[in-house]
């Protein structure tokens, strides 16, 4: 996690919207990445590790999109 304030409401919502656009089930640290509340419940802070997994017909594309969003700091950097 690179964001200064971690995975708070805005980046969690962005991530949930992002993964909802793919025919894939995406998880972050074993919680459903399509759920803003589940993502926020992880309490991820700057420096924490995110384990992202995906399954489904668009799993590879979903993982690539999540990787890019994380690298871009969810648009906050």
PDB file of N, CA, C and O in Angstrom:
ATOM      1  N   UNK A   1       0.857  -1.166   0.000  1.00  0.00           N
ATOM      2  CA  UNK A   1       0.000   0.000   0.000  1.00  0.00           C
ATOM      3  C   UNK A   1       0.900   1.225   0.000  1.00  0.00           C
ATOM      4  O   UNK A   1       1.747   1.384   0.880  1.00  0.00           O
ATOM      5  N   UNK A   2       0.712   2.100  -1.001  1.00  0.00           N
ATOM      6  CA  UNK A   2       1.575   3.271  -1.146  1.00  0.00           C
ATOM      7  C   UNK A   2       0.913   4.567  -0.690  1.00  0.00           C
ATOM      8  O   UNK A   2       1.606   5.553  -0.437  1.00  0.00           O
ATOM      9  N   UNK A   3      -0.406   4.585  -0.582  1.00  0.00           N
ATOM     10  CA  UNK A   3      -1.106   5.815  -0.206  1.00  0.00           C
ATOM     11  C   UNK A   3      -0.731   6.243   1.203  1.00  0.00           C
ATOM     12  O   UNK A   3      -0.604   5.412   2.102  1.00  0.00           O
ATOM     13  N   UNK A   4      -0.557   7.532   1.385  1.00  0.00           N
ATOM     14  CA  UNK A   4      -0.172   8.070   2.693  1.00  0.00           C
ATOM     15  C   UNK A   4      -1.173   7.706   3.788  1.00  0.00           C
ATOM     16  O   UNK A   4      -0.776   7.401   4.912  1.00  0.00           O
ATOM     17  N   UNK A   5      -2.465   7.735   3.467  1.00  0.00           N
ATOM     18  CA  UNK A   5      -3.486   7.476   4.486  1.00  0.00           C
ATOM     19  C   UNK A   5      -4.103   6.082   4.363  1.00  0.00           C
ATOM     20  O   UNK A   5      -5.108   5.791   5.011  1.00  0.00           O
ATOM     21  N   UNK A   6      -3.511   5.227   3.540  1.00  0.00           N
ATOM     22  CA  UNK A   6      -3.983   3.858   3.434  1.00  0.00           C
ATOM     23  C   UNK A   6      -5.210   3.691   2.557  1.00  0.00           C
ATOM     24  O   UNK A   6      -5.533   4.550   1.737  1.00  0.00           O
ATOM     25  N   UNK A   7      -5.882   2.574   2.746  1.00  0.00           N
ATOM     26  CA  UNK A   7      -7.048   2.233   1.929  1.00  0.00           C
ATOM     27  C   UNK A   7      -8.302   2.739   2.633  1.00  0.00           C
ATOM     28  O   UNK A   7      -9.043   1.963   3.235  1.00  0.00           O
ATOM     29  N   UNK A   8      -8.530   4.048   2.551  1.00  0.00           N
ATOM     30  CA  UNK A   8      -9.706   4.658   3.171  1.00  0.00           C
ATOM     31  C   UNK A   8     -10.870   4.633   2.182  1.00  0.00           C
ATOM     32  O   UNK A   8     -10.793   3.946   1.164  1.00  0.00           O
ATOM     33  N   UNK A   9     -11.930   5.359   2.457  1.00  0.00           N
ATOM     34  CA  UNK A   9     -13.178   5.263   1.692  1.00  0.00           C
ATOM     35  C   UNK A   9     -13.010   5.522   0.198  1.00  0.00           C
ATOM     36  O   UNK A   9     -13.516   4.752  -0.619  1.00  0.00           O
ATOM     37  N   UNK A  10     -12.313   6.587  -0.168  1.00  0.00           N
ATOM     38  CA  UNK A  10     -12.214   6.931  -1.583  1.00  0.00           C
ATOM     39  C   UNK A  10     -11.495   5.855  -2.398  1.00  0.00           C
ATOM     40  O   UNK A  10     -12.058   5.384  -3.386  1.00  0.00           O
ATOM     41  N   UNK A  11     -10.274   5.443  -2.029  1.00  0.00           N
ATOM     42  CA  UNK A  11      -9.635   4.398  -2.826  1.00  0.00           C
ATOM     43  C   UNK A  11     -10.351   3.047  -2.734  1.00  0.00           C
ATOM     44  O   UNK A  11     -10.319   2.270  -3.688  1.00  0.00           O
ATOM     45  N   UNK A  12     -10.988   2.763  -1.617  1.00  0.00           N
ATOM     46  CA  UNK A  12     -11.745   1.510  -1.507  1.00  0.00           C
ATOM     47  C   UNK A  12     -12.920   1.518  -2.479  1.00  0.00           C
ATOM     48  O   UNK A  12     -13.202   0.507  -3.122  1.00  0.00           O
ATOM     49  N   UNK A  13     -13.606   2.653  -2.587  1.00  0.00           N
ATOM     50  CA  UNK A  13     -14.724   2.773  -3.525  1.00  0.00           C
ATOM     51  C   UNK A  13     -14.233   2.683  -4.962  1.00  0.00           C
ATOM     52  O   UNK A  13     -14.872   2.048  -5.800  1.00  0.00           O
ATOM     53  N   UNK A  14     -13.111   3.312  -5.247  1.00  0.00           N
ATOM     54  CA  UNK A  14     -12.548   3.250  -6.590  1.00  0.00           C
ATOM     55  C   UNK A  14     -12.195   1.810  -6.948  1.00  0.00           C
ATOM     56  O   UNK A  14     -12.488   1.353  -8.053  1.00  0.00           O
ATOM     57  N   UNK A  15     -11.573   1.102  -6.027  1.00  0.00           N
ATOM     58  CA  UNK A  15     -11.191  -0.285  -6.266  1.00  0.00           C
ATOM     59  C   UNK A  15     -12.419  -1.169  -6.466  1.00  0.00           C
ATOM     60  O   UNK A  15     -12.434  -2.015  -7.361  1.00  0.00           O
ATOM     61  N   UNK A  16     -13.438  -0.981  -5.648  1.00  0.00           N
ATOM     62  CA  UNK A  16     -14.667  -1.774  -5.777  1.00  0.00           C
ATOM     63  C   UNK A  16     -15.342  -1.532  -7.125  1.00  0.00           C
ATOM     64  O   UNK A  16     -15.798  -2.476  -7.769  1.00  0.00           O
ATOM     65  N   UNK A  17     -15.407  -0.267  -7.555  1.00  0.00           N
ATOM     66  CA  UNK A  17     -15.989   0.049  -8.869  1.00  0.00           C
ATOM     67  C   UNK A  17     -15.156  -0.554  -9.989  1.00  0.00           C
ATOM     68  O   UNK A  17     -15.697  -1.072 -10.966  1.00  0.00           O
ATOM     69  N   UNK A  18     -13.854  -0.484  -9.846  1.00  0.00           N
ATOM     70  CA  UNK A  18     -12.948  -1.008 -10.863  1.00  0.00           C
ATOM     71  C   UNK A  18     -13.166  -2.500 -11.074  1.00  0.00           C
ATOM     72  O   UNK A  18     -13.345  -2.942 -12.209  1.00  0.00           O
ATOM     73  N   UNK A  19     -13.153  -3.275 -10.007  1.00  0.00           N
ATOM     74  CA  UNK A  19     -13.267  -4.729 -10.158  1.00  0.00           C
ATOM     75  C   UNK A  19     -14.668  -5.152 -10.575  1.00  0.00           C
ATOM     76  O   UNK A  19     -14.837  -6.218 -11.167  1.00  0.00           O
ATOM     77  N   UNK A  20     -15.674  -4.338 -10.277  1.00  0.00           N
ATOM     78  CA  UNK A  20     -17.047  -4.668 -10.679  1.00  0.00           C
ATOM     79  C   UNK A  20     -17.199  -4.672 -12.197  1.00  0.00           C
ATOM     80  O   UNK A  20     -18.137  -5.269 -12.725  1.00  0.00           O
ATOM     81  N   UNK A  21     -16.286  -4.013 -12.896  1.00  0.00           N
ATOM     82  CA  UNK A  21     -16.356  -3.942 -14.352  1.00  0.00           C
ATOM     83  C   UNK A  21     -15.790  -5.157 -15.065  1.00  0.00           C
ATOM     84  O   UNK A  21     -15.773  -5.192 -16.295  1.00  0.00           O
ATOM     85  N   UNK A  22     -15.335  -6.138 -14.335  1.00  0.00           N
ATOM     86  CA  UNK A  22     -14.734  -7.332 -14.936  1.00  0.00           C
ATOM     87  C   UNK A  22     -15.545  -8.574 -14.597  1.00  0.00           C
ATOM     88  O   UNK A  22     -16.164  -8.662 -13.536  1.00  0.00           O
ATOM     89  N   UNK A  23     -15.529  -9.538 -15.524  1.00  0.00           N
ATOM     90  CA  UNK A  23     -16.139 -10.840 -15.266  1.00  0.00           C
ATOM     91  C   UNK A  23     -15.106 -11.671 -14.505  1.00  0.00           C
ATOM     92  O   UNK A  23     -14.494 -12.594 -15.042  1.00  0.00           O
ATOM     93  N   UNK A  24     -14.938 -11.305 -13.234  1.00  0.00           N
ATOM     94  CA  UNK A  24     -13.944 -11.962 -12.389  1.00  0.00           C
ATOM     95  C   UNK A  24     -14.317 -11.738 -10.934  1.00  0.00           C
ATOM     96  O   UNK A  24     -14.946 -10.739 -10.586  1.00  0.00           O
ATOM     97  N   UNK A  25     -13.925 -12.675 -10.096  1.00  0.00           N
ATOM     98  CA  UNK A  25     -14.068 -12.498  -8.647  1.00  0.00           C
ATOM     99  C   UNK A  25     -12.696 -12.127  -8.129  1.00  0.00           C
ATOM    100  O   UNK A  25     -11.752 -12.913  -8.215  1.00  0.00           O
ATOM    101  N   UNK A  26     -12.591 -10.925  -7.591  1.00  0.00           N
ATOM    102  CA  UNK A  26     -11.306 -10.411  -7.126  1.00  0.00           C
ATOM    103  C   UNK A  26     -11.342 -10.304  -5.607  1.00  0.00           C
ATOM    104  O   UNK A  26     -12.321  -9.833  -5.029  1.00  0.00           O
ATOM    105  N   UNK A  27     -10.264 -10.746  -4.971  1.00  0.00           N
ATOM    106  CA  UNK A  27     -10.144 -10.605  -3.520  1.00  0.00           C
ATOM    107  C   UNK A  27      -8.859  -9.853  -3.182  1.00  0.00           C
ATOM    108  O   UNK A  27      -7.857  -9.934  -3.893  1.00  0.00           O
ATOM    109  N   UNK A  28      -8.923  -9.130  -2.088  1.00  0.00           N
ATOM    110  CA  UNK A  28      -7.748  -8.466  -1.518  1.00  0.00           C
ATOM    111  C   UNK A  28      -7.619  -9.000  -0.098  1.00  0.00           C
ATOM    112  O   UNK A  28      -8.530  -8.859   0.718  1.00  0.00           O
ATOM    113  N   UNK A  29      -6.494  -9.604   0.179  1.00  0.00           N
ATOM    114  CA  UNK A  29      -6.276 -10.212   1.501  1.00  0.00           C
ATOM    115  C   UNK A  29      -7.479 -11.058   1.931  1.00  0.00           C
ATOM    116  O   UNK A  29      -7.907 -11.031   3.085  1.00  0.00           O
ATOM    117  N   UNK A  30      -8.003 -11.803   0.964  1.00  0.00           N
ATOM    118  CA  UNK A  30      -9.085 -12.775   1.154  1.00  0.00           C
ATOM    119  C   UNK A  30     -10.472 -12.184   1.371  1.00  0.00           C
ATOM    120  O   UNK A  30     -11.394 -12.918   1.726  1.00  0.00           O
ATOM    121  N   UNK A  31     -10.652 -10.862   1.166  1.00  0.00           N
ATOM    122  CA  UNK A  31     -12.002 -10.291   1.227  1.00  0.00           C
ATOM    123  C   UNK A  31     -12.423  -9.864  -0.174  1.00  0.00           C
ATOM    124  O   UNK A  31     -11.581  -9.586  -1.027  1.00  0.00           O
ATOM    125  N   UNK A  32     -13.720  -9.814  -0.402  1.00  0.00           N
ATOM    126  CA  UNK A  32     -14.290  -9.454  -1.694  1.00  0.00           C
ATOM    127  C   UNK A  32     -13.932  -8.014  -2.047  1.00  0.00           C
ATOM    128  O   UNK A  32     -14.326  -7.082  -1.346  1.00  0.00           O
ATOM    129  N   UNK A  33     -13.185  -7.837  -3.134  1.00  0.00           N
ATOM    130  CA  UNK A  33     -12.747  -6.500  -3.540  1.00  0.00           C
ATOM    131  C   UNK A  33     -13.886  -5.662  -4.106  1.00  0.00           C
ATOM    132  O   UNK A  33     -13.706  -4.464  -4.324  1.00  0.00           O
ATOM    133  N   UNK A  34     -15.045  -6.251  -4.348  1.00  0.00           N
ATOM    134  CA  UNK A  34     -16.194  -5.487  -4.823  1.00  0.00           C
ATOM    135  C   UNK A  34     -16.965  -4.859  -3.664  1.00  0.00           C
ATOM    136  O   UNK A  34     -17.932  -4.131  -3.888  1.00  0.00           O
ATOM    137  N   UNK A  35     -16.548  -5.131  -2.437  1.00  0.00           N
ATOM    138  CA  UNK A  35     -17.223  -4.602  -1.246  1.00  0.00           C
ATOM    139  C   UNK A  35     -16.384  -3.504  -0.598  1.00  0.00           C
ATOM    140  O   UNK A  35     -15.316  -3.767  -0.047  1.00  0.00           O
ATOM    141  N   UNK A  36     -16.880  -2.277  -0.672  1.00  0.00           N
ATOM    142  CA  UNK A  36     -16.178  -1.142  -0.070  1.00  0.00           C
ATOM    143  C   UNK A  36     -15.988  -1.377   1.425  1.00  0.00           C
ATOM    144  O   UNK A  36     -14.899  -1.154   1.955  1.00  0.00           O
ATOM    145  N   UNK A  37     -17.030  -1.822   2.099  1.00  0.00           N
ATOM    146  CA  UNK A  37     -16.932  -2.036   3.548  1.00  0.00           C
ATOM    147  C   UNK A  37     -15.917  -3.116   3.903  1.00  0.00           C
ATOM    148  O   UNK A  37     -15.174  -2.980   4.875  1.00  0.00           O
ATOM    149  N   UNK A  38     -15.885  -4.187   3.117  1.00  0.00           N
ATOM    150  CA  UNK A  38     -14.911  -5.250   3.375  1.00  0.00           C
ATOM    151  C   UNK A  38     -13.489  -4.736   3.179  1.00  0.00           C
ATOM    152  O   UNK A  38     -12.595  -5.047   3.967  1.00  0.00           O
ATOM    153  N   UNK A  39     -13.284  -3.952   2.129  1.00  0.00           N
ATOM    154  CA  UNK A  39     -11.953  -3.393   1.880  1.00  0.00           C
ATOM    155  C   UNK A  39     -11.529  -2.452   3.000  1.00  0.00           C
ATOM    156  O   UNK A  39     -10.395  -2.519   3.474  1.00  0.00           O
ATOM    157  N   UNK A  40     -12.433  -1.579   3.422  1.00  0.00           N
ATOM    158  CA  UNK A  40     -12.108  -0.648   4.501  1.00  0.00           C
ATOM    159  C   UNK A  40     -11.862  -1.394   5.807  1.00  0.00           C
ATOM    160  O   UNK A  40     -11.038  -0.980   6.622  1.00  0.00           O
ATOM    161  N   UNK A  41     -12.581  -2.494   6.000  1.00  0.00           N
ATOM    162  CA  UNK A  41     -12.430  -3.295   7.205  1.00  0.00           C
ATOM    163  C   UNK A  41     -11.049  -3.925   7.344  1.00  0.00           C
ATOM    164  O   UNK A  41     -10.658  -4.334   8.437  1.00  0.00           O
ATOM    165  N   UNK A  42     -10.311  -4.005   6.241  1.00  0.00           N
ATOM    166  CA  UNK A  42      -8.953  -4.541   6.305  1.00  0.00           C
ATOM    167  C   UNK A  42      -8.019  -3.615   7.081  1.00  0.00           C
ATOM    168  O   UNK A  42      -7.025  -4.059   7.654  1.00  0.00           O
ATOM    169  N   UNK A  43      -8.349  -2.332   7.093  1.00  0.00           N
ATOM    170  CA  UNK A  43      -7.518  -1.370   7.819  1.00  0.00           C
ATOM    171  C   UNK A  43      -6.118  -1.226   7.248  1.00  0.00           C
ATOM    172  O   UNK A  43      -5.166  -0.986   7.991  1.00  0.00           O
ATOM    173  N   UNK A  44      -5.983  -1.371   5.925  1.00  0.00           N
ATOM    174  CA  UNK A  44      -4.663  -1.284   5.308  1.00  0.00           C
ATOM    175  C   UNK A  44      -4.094   0.124   5.418  1.00  0.00           C
ATOM    176  O   UNK A  44      -4.776   1.112   5.146  1.00  0.00           O
ATOM    177  N   UNK A  45      -2.847   0.192   5.817  1.00  0.00           N
ATOM    178  CA  UNK A  45      -2.147   1.462   5.961  1.00  0.00           C
ATOM    179  C   UNK A  45      -0.936   1.474   5.042  1.00  0.00           C
ATOM    180  O   UNK A  45      -0.550   0.441   4.494  1.00  0.00           O
ATOM    181  N   UNK A  46      -0.342   2.645   4.879  1.00  0.00           N
ATOM    182  CA  UNK A  46       0.846   2.764   4.040  1.00  0.00           C
ATOM    183  C   UNK A  46       1.896   1.759   4.507  1.00  0.00           C
ATOM    184  O   UNK A  46       2.196   1.650   5.696  1.00  0.00           O
ATOM    185  N   UNK A  47       2.444   1.028   3.536  1.00  0.00           N
ATOM    186  CA  UNK A  47       3.462   0.026   3.831  1.00  0.00           C
ATOM    187  C   UNK A  47       2.918  -1.376   4.016  1.00  0.00           C
ATOM    188  O   UNK A  47       3.678  -2.343   3.977  1.00  0.00           O
ATOM    189  N   UNK A  48       1.601  -1.504   4.218  1.00  0.00           N
ATOM    190  CA  UNK A  48       0.998  -2.831   4.360  1.00  0.00           C
ATOM    191  C   UNK A  48       0.995  -3.551   3.015  1.00  0.00           C
ATOM    192  O   UNK A  48       0.957  -2.924   1.956  1.00  0.00           O
ATOM    193  N   UNK A  49       1.035  -4.855   3.082  1.00  0.00           N
ATOM    194  CA  UNK A  49       1.038  -5.683   1.881  1.00  0.00           C
ATOM    195  C   UNK A  49      -0.397  -6.030   1.486  1.00  0.00           C
ATOM    196  O   UNK A  49      -1.229  -6.358   2.332  1.00  0.00           O
ATOM    197  N   UNK A  50      -0.667  -5.950   0.179  1.00  0.00           N
ATOM    198  CA  UNK A  50      -1.958  -6.348  -0.376  1.00  0.00           C
ATOM    199  C   UNK A  50      -1.748  -7.610  -1.201  1.00  0.00           C
ATOM    200  O   UNK A  50      -0.912  -7.636  -2.104  1.00  0.00           O
ATOM    201  N   UNK A  51      -2.504  -8.654  -0.890  1.00  0.00           N
ATOM    202  CA  UNK A  51      -2.466  -9.860  -1.707  1.00  0.00           C
ATOM    203  C   UNK A  51      -3.743  -9.882  -2.529  1.00  0.00           C
ATOM    204  O   UNK A  51      -4.838 -10.048  -1.992  1.00  0.00           O
ATOM    205  N   UNK A  52      -3.595  -9.714  -3.826  1.00  0.00           N
ATOM    206  CA  UNK A  52      -4.742  -9.637  -4.730  1.00  0.00           C
ATOM    207  C   UNK A  52      -4.800 -10.919  -5.544  1.00  0.00           C
ATOM    208  O   UNK A  52      -3.808 -11.343  -6.137  1.00  0.00           O
ATOM    209  N   UNK A  53      -5.973 -11.524  -5.562  1.00  0.00           N
ATOM    210  CA  UNK A  53      -6.207 -12.739  -6.347  1.00  0.00           C
ATOM    211  C   UNK A  53      -7.465 -12.546  -7.170  1.00  0.00           C
ATOM    212  O   UNK A  53      -8.360 -11.785  -6.800  1.00  0.00           O
ATOM    213  N   UNK A  54      -7.521 -13.250  -8.296  1.00  0.00           N
ATOM    214  CA  UNK A  54      -8.703 -13.161  -9.148  1.00  0.00           C
ATOM    215  C   UNK A  54      -8.937 -14.487  -9.848  1.00  0.00           C
ATOM    216  O   UNK A  54      -8.004 -15.231 -10.151  1.00  0.00           O
ATOM    217  N   UNK A  55     -10.201 -14.759 -10.094  1.00  0.00           N
ATOM    218  CA  UNK A  55     -10.598 -15.928 -10.856  1.00  0.00           C
ATOM    219  C   UNK A  55     -11.741 -15.539 -11.773  1.00  0.00           C
ATOM    220  O   UNK A  55     -12.505 -14.625 -11.462  1.00  0.00           O
ATOM    221  N   UNK A  56     -11.865 -16.214 -12.882  1.00  0.00           N
ATOM    222  CA  UNK A  56     -12.926 -15.903 -13.829  1.00  0.00           C
ATOM    223  C   UNK A  56     -12.351 -15.607 -15.200  1.00  0.00           C
ATOM    224  O   UNK A  56     -11.134 -15.596 -15.389  1.00  0.00           O
ATOM    225  N   UNK A  57     -13.235 -15.368 -16.151  1.00  0.00           N
ATOM    226  CA  UNK A  57     -12.799 -15.205 -17.536  1.00  0.00           C
ATOM    227  C   UNK A  57     -11.949 -13.957 -17.757  1.00  0.00           C
ATOM    228  O   UNK A  57     -11.128 -13.936 -18.674  1.00  0.00           O
ATOM    229  N   UNK A  58     -12.119 -12.936 -16.954  1.00  0.00           N
ATOM    230  CA  UNK A  58     -11.331 -11.708 -17.108  1.00  0.00           C
ATOM    231  C   UNK A  58     -10.379 -11.482 -15.929  1.00  0.00           C
ATOM    232  O   UNK A  58     -10.037 -10.346 -15.602  1.00  0.00           O
ATOM    233  N   UNK A  59      -9.963 -12.571 -15.307  1.00  0.00           N
ATOM    234  CA  UNK A  59      -9.106 -12.468 -14.122  1.00  0.00           C
ATOM    235  C   UNK A  59      -7.800 -11.739 -14.410  1.00  0.00           C
ATOM    236  O   UNK A  59      -7.390 -10.873 -13.637  1.00  0.00           O
ATOM    237  N   UNK A  60      -7.146 -12.079 -15.508  1.00  0.00           N
ATOM    238  CA  UNK A  60      -5.853 -11.451 -15.819  1.00  0.00           C
ATOM    239  C   UNK A  60      -6.010  -9.954 -16.031  1.00  0.00           C
ATOM    240  O   UNK A  60      -5.198  -9.168 -15.541  1.00  0.00           O
ATOM    241  N   UNK A  61      -7.042  -9.555 -16.754  1.00  0.00           N
ATOM    242  CA  UNK A  61      -7.281  -8.129 -16.996  1.00  0.00           C
ATOM    243  C   UNK A  61      -7.619  -7.404 -15.702  1.00  0.00           C
ATOM    244  O   UNK A  61      -7.189  -6.270 -15.491  1.00  0.00           O
ATOM    245  N   UNK A  62      -8.383  -8.052 -14.842  1.00  0.00           N
ATOM    246  CA  UNK A  62      -8.741  -7.443 -13.557  1.00  0.00           C
ATOM    247  C   UNK A  62      -7.500  -7.237 -12.698  1.00  0.00           C
ATOM    248  O   UNK A  62      -7.336  -6.181 -12.088  1.00  0.00           O
ATOM    249  N   UNK A  63      -6.632  -8.233 -12.647  1.00  0.00           N
ATOM    250  CA  UNK A  63      -5.401  -8.113 -11.866  1.00  0.00           C
ATOM    251  C   UNK A  63      -4.516  -6.996 -12.403  1.00  0.00           C
ATOM    252  O   UNK A  63      -3.923  -6.240 -11.634  1.00  0.00           O
ATOM    253  N   UNK A  64      -4.431  -6.896 -13.714  1.00  0.00           N
ATOM    254  CA  UNK A  64      -3.628  -5.833 -14.328  1.00  0.00           C
ATOM    255  C   UNK A  64      -4.189  -4.457 -13.975  1.00  0.00           C
ATOM    256  O   UNK A  64      -3.432  -3.535 -13.672  1.00  0.00           O
ATOM    257  N   UNK A  65      -5.505  -4.321 -14.014  1.00  0.00           N
ATOM    258  CA  UNK A  65      -6.142  -3.044 -13.684  1.00  0.00           C
ATOM    259  C   UNK A  65      -5.922  -2.675 -12.219  1.00  0.00           C
ATOM    260  O   UNK A  65      -5.662  -1.514 -11.903  1.00  0.00           O
ATOM    261  N   UNK A  66      -6.025  -3.652 -11.333  1.00  0.00           N
ATOM    262  CA  UNK A  66      -5.792  -3.394  -9.906  1.00  0.00           C
ATOM    263  C   UNK A  66      -4.340  -2.997  -9.684  1.00  0.00           C
ATOM    264  O   UNK A  66      -4.054  -2.060  -8.938  1.00  0.00           O
ATOM    265  N   UNK A  67      -3.426  -3.706 -10.330  1.00  0.00           N
ATOM    266  CA  UNK A  67      -2.000  -3.383 -10.198  1.00  0.00           C
ATOM    267  C   UNK A  67      -1.731  -1.941 -10.633  1.00  0.00           C
ATOM    268  O   UNK A  67      -0.986  -1.217  -9.973  1.00  0.00           O
ATOM    269  N   UNK A  68      -2.339  -1.532 -11.741  1.00  0.00           N
ATOM    270  CA  UNK A  68      -2.142  -0.167 -12.231  1.00  0.00           C
ATOM    271  C   UNK A  68      -2.743   0.852 -11.267  1.00  0.00           C
ATOM    272  O   UNK A  68      -2.138   1.895 -11.016  1.00  0.00           O
ATOM    273  N   UNK A  69      -3.912   0.567 -10.731  1.00  0.00           N
ATOM    274  CA  UNK A  69      -4.551   1.486  -9.781  1.00  0.00           C
ATOM    275  C   UNK A  69      -3.698   1.663  -8.530  1.00  0.00           C
ATOM    276  O   UNK A  69      -3.553   2.776  -8.025  1.00  0.00           O
ATOM    277  N   UNK A  70      -3.137   0.573  -8.034  1.00  0.00           N
ATOM    278  CA  UNK A  70      -2.269   0.645  -6.855  1.00  0.00           C
ATOM    279  C   UNK A  70      -1.016   1.452  -7.186  1.00  0.00           C
ATOM    280  O   UNK A  70      -0.603   2.313  -6.410  1.00  0.00           O
ATOM    281  N   UNK A  71      -0.414   1.170  -8.345  1.00  0.00           N
ATOM    282  CA  UNK A  71       0.797   1.891  -8.754  1.00  0.00           C
ATOM    283  C   UNK A  71       0.535   3.386  -8.898  1.00  0.00           C
ATOM    284  O   UNK A  71       1.411   4.206  -8.621  1.00  0.00           O
ATOM    285  N   UNK A  72      -0.679   3.737  -9.333  1.00  0.00           N
ATOM    286  CA  UNK A  72      -1.060   5.144  -9.506  1.00  0.00           C
ATOM    287  C   UNK A  72      -1.522   5.783  -8.202  1.00  0.00           C
ATOM    288  O   UNK A  72      -1.918   6.948  -8.189  1.00  0.00           O
ATOM    289  N   UNK A  73      -1.476   5.035  -7.112  1.00  0.00           N
ATOM    290  CA  UNK A  73      -1.906   5.579  -5.820  1.00  0.00           C
ATOM    291  C   UNK A  73      -3.391   5.875  -5.782  1.00  0.00           C
ATOM    292  O   UNK A  73      -3.835   6.754  -5.043  1.00  0.00           O
ATOM    293  N   UNK A  74      -4.167   5.140  -6.582  1.00  0.00           N
ATOM    294  CA  UNK A  74      -5.618   5.343  -6.660  1.00  0.00           C
ATOM    295  C   UNK A  74      -5.946   6.793  -7.003  1.00  0.00           C
ATOM    296  O   UNK A  74      -6.972   7.326  -6.581  1.00  0.00           O
ATOM    297  N   UNK A  75      -5.056   7.427  -7.777  1.00  0.00           N
ATOM    298  CA  UNK A  75      -5.284   8.801  -8.218  1.00  0.00           C
ATOM    299  C   UNK A  75      -5.057   9.850  -7.151  1.00  0.00           C
ATOM    300  O   UNK A  75      -5.430  11.008  -7.337  1.00  0.00           O
ATOM    301  N   UNK A  76      -4.453   9.470  -6.038  1.00  0.00           N
ATOM    302  CA  UNK A  76      -4.269  10.413  -4.931  1.00  0.00           C
ATOM    303  C   UNK A  76      -2.842  10.925  -4.808  1.00  0.00           C
ATOM    304  O   UNK A  76      -2.546  11.707  -3.904  1.00  0.00           O
ATOM    305  N   UNK A  77      -1.964  10.506  -5.686  1.00  0.00           N
ATOM    306  CA  UNK A  77      -0.569  10.943  -5.551  1.00  0.00           C
ATOM    307  C   UNK A  77      -0.187  11.883  -6.657  1.00  0.00           C
ATOM    308  O   UNK A  77       0.951  12.352  -6.703  1.00  0.00           O
TER     309      UNK A  77
END
